């Protein structure tokens, strides 16, 4: 798996800023480790993610047309409405 320089910098920015949802940070870490040539098992060990999670993130990356930003971004979940207090 290879990432463009821009994708790599974007994912590293997610890890460094720490102002993202934990799931997004974990996804970014998994993609970066995979791009460095680590096996799925090594990524699971280094990231603390389950092996099935590593494969799900990898598959989402492929499904999103090899777009790392879209692969780490979560789609809105049903029933998760914004209240007027959080807008």
N, C-alpha and C positions, 0 to 999 in steps of 0.2 A: 504494500500500500504506500502510495506517495502523496504528500500534500504539497500544494504550492507554498511559496514563501509567505504569501498573504494569509493563507489559511492557517499555517503554522503560527504566525504572529498573532492572529486573532485568537486561536485556542490558547496560546501562552498568556495572552492578555486576560482571558477568562480565569486562568489559574492564579495569576498575580493579583488581580484586583480584588478578588474575594467578595464582590458585591453581587454575586449571582446565586441562584438556587443551587443547593448541594448536588442535585441530580445533574444539572448542566455542567458543573465543575467536574463531576465524575466522568461524564461522557467525554468532555474535552481531554481529560487525562488519558482515558482509554484510547482515543483516536491518536493522540500524540505518541503513546507507547507503541501502538501498532505501526505507526509510520516510521518508527525507529527500528523496525524489524523484529520486535519481540513477538513471540508466539502468543496465542490466546491464553494458554496456561500461565505464561510468564506475566502477561498483563493482569490476569486475575490476581495473581500473587502480589504484584507490585501495587495495584490500585485498590485492593480490598474488595473488588467487585466479584460477584459470582461468575463462574465461567459462562453460564447461560446469558448473563447480562452483557458480557463482552461480545458474545455472538450476536445478541440483539442490537447492540450499538453498531457493530460492523455491518449487519444487514441493513439497518436504517441508513447508514452512510451510502451503501450501494443503491438502495431504493430511492434515495434523494438525489440521484444522479452524481454521486461522488462530490457532494457539496457539504463540507464539514460544518459550516454555520447552520445549515438547515438540519443536519443530523443531530446536533446537540440541542437544538431549540425544541421545546415541548409545545405541542399543540394544545389549545384550550380544552379542558376536560368538561364534559357535560355536567351540569348542576353546580359548577363553580362560578357563581355569579358575583359580580362586584357589588358590594353594598354602597350606599351613598356616602358612607363614612370613609371608604378607601379610595374614592375617586379624586 
